[in-house]
Amino acid sequence: MLYLNAAGLSPFHPDVQQTIADTLESFSHVLYSETGIDRYRSILQRSRETLANWLELDTADRLAFVPNTTTACRLTLSRITWKPGDTLLTTTHENSTILQELQTLKNYGAHVVSLDPDSSAGLLSAFEHALHQHSVRAIVVSHVSHLDGRIFPVEAIQQLAEAHHSLLFVDGAQATGHIPLSFRHFHPHAYFFPGHKWCSGPMGTGALILHQDGENLLTGSTLTKNHNASLPPDGRHCELGTQNVGLIAGLAKACSLKRQDGLRCQALKEIRDTWQSSIRKNARLRTIDTEEAQAPGILAFVCGDDPTAAAIRATGSAHSLAWKTFTHPSFPTCLSVRLSWNPYSSLSDLQTALSLFDTSLNT
Ligand SMILES: Cc1ncc(COP(=O)(O)O)c(C=O)c1O
């Protein structure tokens, strides 16, 4: 297999695997003894602090571990009491599991409006217009599009959300560990991401970061704060039941490696540039380029006609190219392909894939 789907699932990192195994092995000797319970709590807290420091959060208490992005999304959205006429704004670029969550909100009275980032007005103007037109309770938007890697202007969207008193939830699945991210001046009500994509952590991990108001929304901590000062008013309330400390320690290890090694955006961009120029040589293929900034580890292209789509599919299966095929909302009748790589992708696999691609499609 030649792997070009790091945006779906990162290649595993041996140090992360080792941390998971070591943590569980050592925990197996103490289990839920008093020592074990102390150790369980301290692994969670240390891991929380590792992620919080990496992401420049003011306090680790606003970060909750979750099993994946979709669960975090459901958890946050399910705490909202929707009133008739409340609108939820989103985009046509959200992941299918998130869209499914949003669609279920219709059953609770929410009116869901999806904006097309490629609309002639542009995404921000479309948001502005929709915020004026509807009573927008919440906005759910990706930080980086999983379809074509464009970076959405989430800080500007935050300003619009604030001006219209709307909640802002950001899906960071394709952003965290991929592009620079800091919560020093960025404070959406909720931001969620998985461990297993760009953080290169284990499957079954992720995090939910809550703004102070998001915290109130989710935990009912207005009640907590006023009536029971002994309960900590923090995001840990979102961690439901027993956590897998092995996996969480693995996620923390992955994030500390990211912090130590950096995101290597320039190296990722060079790979992108090489693929982009190869694809552009073929008149029947078109790279999906956007006005917005692009994340460096993702490149999408669209096939101009059915025979080209068939050639792409044949090339993919003949050479076991693991890439993602999909339908891009701006090219609804064509096959599109998303290529993605991260710093742990095999460079020799990427080169082999590129030369096979060149030979099959550009000769
Ligand atoms: C942008 C985005 N959001 C959410 C998801 C779903 O993630 P998870 O499996 O962590 O729930 C994906 C998966 O590819 C994604 O790309």
The ligand as a Tripos MOL2 file, in Angstrom:
@<TRIPOS>MOLECULE
LIG
   16    16     1     0     0
SMALL
NO_CHARGES

@<TRIPOS>ATOM
      1 C1        -13.2900   17.6560    9.5050 C.3       1 LIG1
      2 C2        -13.6610   16.3450   10.1490 C.ar      1 LIG1
      3 N1        -14.5070   16.3580   11.1860 N.ar      1 LIG1
      4 C3        -14.8630   15.2310   11.8060 C.ar      1 LIG1
      5 C4        -14.4070   14.0050   11.3910 C.ar      1 LIG1
      6 C5        -14.8300   12.7780   12.1230 C.3       1 LIG1
      7 O1        -13.8350   12.5240   13.0610 O.3       1 LIG1
      8 P1        -13.9420   11.4400   14.2250 P.3       1 LIG1
      9 O2        -13.7870   10.1200   13.5920 O.co2     1 LIG1
     10 O3        -12.8140   11.8040   15.1390 O.co2     1 LIG1
     11 O4        -15.2570   11.5880   14.8900 O.co2     1 LIG1
     12 C6        -13.5150   13.9390   10.3100 C.ar      1 LIG1
     13 C7        -13.0250   12.6410    9.8360 C.2       1 LIG1
     14 O5        -12.4120   12.4960    8.8110 O.2       1 LIG1
     15 C8        -13.1300   15.1430    9.6810 C.ar      1 LIG1
     16 O6        -12.2790   15.1530    8.6510 O.3       1 LIG1
@<TRIPOS>BOND
     1     1     2 1
     2     2     3 ar
     3     2    15 ar
     4     3     4 ar
     5     4     5 ar
     6     5     6 1
     7     5    12 ar
     8     6     7 1
     9     7     8 1
    10     8     9 2
    11     8    10 1
    12     8    11 1
    13    12    13 1
    14    12    15 ar
    15    13    14 2
    16    15    16 1
@<TRIPOS>SUBSTRUCTURE
     1 LIG1         1 GROUP 0 **** ****
